[in-house]
Amino acid sequence: MINHRGPEFAEIIDRMTANFKTILGTQGRAYFLTASGTGSMEAAIVNTLSAGDRVLSISIGSFGNRFGDIAEAYGAEVTRIEFEWGTAADPEKVRETLVSMPDCAAVIVTHNESSTGVMNPIADISKVVHAESDALILVDAVSSAAGVPLPMDDWGLDVVGTASQKSWVAPPGIAMVAMSDRAWKAHETSTIPKYYFDIDQYEKFLQIGQPPFTPALSVIYALDHSLQAIVAEGIEEVLTRHAARAQQTRDGAKRIGLELFPDASIASDTVTAIRVPEGIDGKSLVSRARDEYNVELGGGQEKLAGQIIRIGHMGWVQPEHIDESIDAVEKSLADLRA
Ligand SMILES: Cc1ncc(COP(=O)(O)O)c(C=O)c1O
């Protein structure tokens, strides 16, 4: 490990901040926190809101619910719109709710709902939010950023939170947060108690090329490398690669006679959710693929337990990985039916 208060670290954090901002298309501020993705969601809430603030939480699944729960835990007055799992948020419904909340301080929403394999129309939701209110828009982009288009400034997003272990091709341990000027202004008046995630400390220390606290240095090394690799490959190339792997996964599922869980028009480009066929136990399918074919599938979470399987294809995924996964699903299904 290196000294995180020395010149080498200063060089790394500078480069990482610049590359992260380039990839997200933002002129705003960016910070790296030692935490998992949920830390980026919590940082978004505690740095922009005050207890009693009205918040509109848009949820299409388990992670959307979590975002609402975090805001509630810190004393926000949360209005929740929940869409059926497997569907995307409807911007018109968001508009209807928002017009009845003139004092709404923030809209919180998941970009890519990993629990259902659905991608929300964030650009359209953001347009509605800006047209109808002064609310900030805080986005859980944990499983979307660097895998699907998310031009933060062009789409008018105020906080984007993501995590090293997803499309960023690094191990878990670093939460990444980008903030617009509007979010920074809100931060200046935010009164939610905070310490470890207080972005003020990260900003002050960033000025001298240091982190406020000891960071997960080993993950920082990996993430620095990945950010450079993404910029070198070109973000457009990276996104095209993700879209191709997603299409390959959807085509593969269809080829072996399976049905996607969401409609293809809203299906995620980083994780594909597939219905478990009638008469098959989803949990047995996941363990069969793991135990017999060495392929780790995701199962359904909460109310979808046993009903869907999920194939993740974010990050450095090659066509043969998808072929192998589809093949494992096909063989496991045949085994379970035998
Ligand atoms: C959309 C989304 N949000 C939040 C999280 C939580 O991230 P973590 O488990 O790193 O805290 C995940 C993790 O899978 C996710 O997919």
The ligand as an ORCA input file, in Angstrom:
! r2SCAN-3c Opt
* xyz 0 1
  C     -29.624     -0.581     -8.381
  C     -28.867     -0.905     -7.149
  N     -28.880     -0.042     -6.134
  C     -28.216     -0.270     -5.000
  C     -27.490     -1.422     -4.829
  C     -26.783     -1.659     -3.536
  O     -25.432     -1.737     -3.712
  P     -24.490     -2.401     -2.577
  O     -24.926     -3.807     -2.402
  O     -23.135     -2.243     -3.208
  O     -24.655     -1.576     -1.356
  C     -27.434     -2.367     -5.858
  C     -26.683     -3.618     -5.684
  O     -26.831     -4.561     -6.406
  C     -28.139     -2.094     -7.043
  O     -28.114     -2.967     -8.057
*
